[in-house]
């Protein structure tokens, strides 16, 4: 039976605020695949107390969730960000039972094909979504039985397949850039931003798409950086200094892989 949700769709645009469940392990909206429709969906509420009640069952499953308040002025940006992570539906809890709303009913799908023709990757929803599912499960502090380990392995394989077919944005700060038409000076110094873990290990950031780059570098808008699009196989060539590997989307799902882990992933899944 088809549910008429046209009233809720019109009402959605007029909500003063919405509350969205975010995963504390990925810093992104909590995404779940519906067992019947196979929609990749997020959970949206109009009342904060309902969020807390709903989240309790996931807390019992060791999924760390938190509610984020999004004001009406930010609705469009939020909905656009859902396309970037592969989400296609929202479960909206207003009055009565939750209602599933297709994302395209609230905001038209952006022209990602035109964006993908750009030199830098603008969207990578397949990788974002498979990484979210893998890391939401991996970072649950639970003991897994054999079936749980098989499921985790399958999620890792899906993510790895998308990792290895993707291009990533890396950042370089090259001193003494030559002016147009002039030769580059010899022995130019290259500065590379890095992230240091709690135990002092150094990793270079790289990004699945331009939006992730902007999120992490929002505080450095006045710094001129050179961006390059690099395939997964070529990433190790860009490691410099004491960097042990890469941190993928440090302001997002924050996946850290050493150079050795990246090579092992290729052996396991390529």
N, C-alpha and C positions, 0 to 999 in steps of 0.2 A: 504494500500500500504506500502510495506517494504522500508525503507529508507536505502540506502547504506552509512554507515558512516565510512567505512574502511579507507578512506583517512584521516579523522579527527583523528581517533584512532592512526594512525602512526604519524601524525603531533603532537598529544598531547604530546608524550614523548619528543619532541624536543623544546617545548615552553620554553623560558628562565624563565618566571614567569607566574603564574596564580593568579587571584584575586578571592577570595571566599567570599560570603556573610555569615557573622556570626551574630548570635543573641546576642545582648548585655545583654539579660536577662538570657541566659543559658550559655554564654561563649563557645558555640559550634556552628558548622555550622547551618545556618538556614535551616530547613527541611520543605518540603511541600509535601503533598500527591496529586499527579496528579489526577484530577477528571475523566479522561478517562482511563488511564492505571493503576491507583492505585499504581504507583511507588512512593516510598519514596525517594525524590530527593533533591539534593543541586544544587546551582547555581554557575557556574564557568565562569569567563570572562578572556579574554586575554588583555583587555584594561580597565584601571581603570575608565575612564570617562563613559564607558558603565555601569559599576557597579552603579555609582551614579545615572544615569538616570533611571535605572531599579528599584532601591531601593525607588524612590520617591513615587510610588503608595503604597508601604507598609508603608511608613512614614505617609501617610494620614490615614492609618488604625491603627495608633498608635503602629506599630511594629518597635522597635528600632533595626536597622541593621547597620552594619559597614563592610567595606571591609578589608580583611586580605590578604597581599601579601605573596605568597608561592613560593620560588625559586625552580628551577628544582631539585636541590639536595635533596629537602624534599618531592618530589612528592610521592615516595613510602610510606613514613611514613604517609603522609596525607591520601592517599587512603586506607591504612590499618586501620587508625582510623575511616574511614567511615563504615567499616564492624562492628566495635565495637559499633556503635550507630544505627545499623540497616538500614543504607542507602543502596539502591541497584541501584541507577541511578544518573547520573549527567546531568544537562542541560548546555551544553557548548556553550558559545557565543563567536565565533571568527570572521569570516567574513560572512556576510549574516544573515540568520535566525538562532536562537538557535537550537542546535542538541542534542537530547537525546542519551546518551551513557550509556549502562549497565556497572556497576562497574566491573563486571567480565571480560568485554572486555579489561579493562585497567590493571587489576591486579587479578590474580587467588585468589579465596576465600581461606583463611587460614583454616587449619584443626582444626576447633573449637571443634570437638568431642574429639580429643586427649587432647586438652587443658582442657576441662571440666572434664576429668577424674582426673585431678590434685586435690589436697586437697583444694587449694584456687581457687575461681572463677576467670577465666581468661577473659571470655567474658560474657556479659549479654545484648545483643543487644535489646531484647524485652523490658526489663525494661528501658533501655536508651531511646529508641525511643518513648515509650508511655509517659515517663516523659517529654521528650522534647516537644511533642505536647501539653501536659497539661500545662506546665509552659509557653510556648510561648503564649498561650491563656490567662492563669490566670493573667499574669503580664502585659497584655495590659491595660492601664488606660482608660477604656471605661465603659459607662453605658450599661448593657446588658438587652435586652428584654427577654421574657419568653423562646423563642427559643434559645437565646444565653446562658441562664442559663442551659437549658437542655443539650446543646452541651458540656458545660464546665463540667457538672456532668458526662456525658458519658465518657469524656476524663479522668476525675479523676478515674472513676470506672476501666477503662482499666489499668491505671497506678497502682492502688491499687492492682489489681489482680496479677500483676507481682511483686510488692513489697512483697506481702505475700507469694509468692512461691519461693522467692529468698534466697540465702545465701549471706552474706556480709562480707567484710574484716574489722576487727577492729584491732587496734594497741595497744599493751601493752608494757611498758618498765619496766620489772621486775628486781629490783636490786638484786645483789648477786645470779645470776643464778648458780645452782649447777653444778659442773663438772660431766661428764658422769660417772654413777656408784655410785655417792655420793648422800646422802639424801638432800632434800631441807632444807635450814635453816628455823627455826621457825620465824614467824612474818615478813616474807618478805614484803618489801614495793613495791607497784605497782604504777607506774606513768602512767598516761593516758594523751595523748595530748588532747587539747581542743581548741575550737574556741569561741571567745567572740563577741557577736553582739554589735551594736552601743549603745544599751541601757544597756550593761553590763551583759546580760544573757549568761550563759555558756552552750555550746553544744559539745558533743563528735563527732569527725568525723568518718564516716564509708564509705565504698567504694563498688560500684557495681562490680568492677573488678580490676585486678592487675594494669592495665594501669592507672586507676583513682588514685590509691594509689601512683603510681610513680609520677604522675603530681603534686600532692599536697605536696609530701615529697621530691621533687627534691633537695631542699636546705639542706636536712638533711641526705645526703648520708652516712656520717661518723657515724651517730647515729645507734646503733644496736637496732632494734625493733623486738618484737615478734608479728607475725601476726597470727590471728585466723579467721577461717571461721565460721560464726554464722548465724543461721536461723533468719528470721524476728521475730518470736514469742519469741526467746530467747534474743533478743537484750536488752530489759529492765534490764535483770539480770546483764549486764555489765556496767550499769550506776554507776558512782562513784561520791562522793563528792557533789558539788552543781550543777552538770550537770542536765539540765531540759529535755534533750532529745538528739536527734542525728541530725547532719547535713550530709546528704547524698551527696557524691561527691562535697566537698567544692570547688574544682578547676574546677568543671564542672557545672552541672545544679543547684547545691547548694540548695537542698530541705531541709528545716528545719522543723522538726516535734518534738513536745514535747511528753513526755511519754503519756500524756492524749490523744493527737491527734492520736498517734499510736494505742491506745486501741479503740478509737472511729472509726478509719478506719476499724479495724477488725470487729466491730459490724455492720458497715454499709455495708461492702462488702464481708465478708468472706463467 
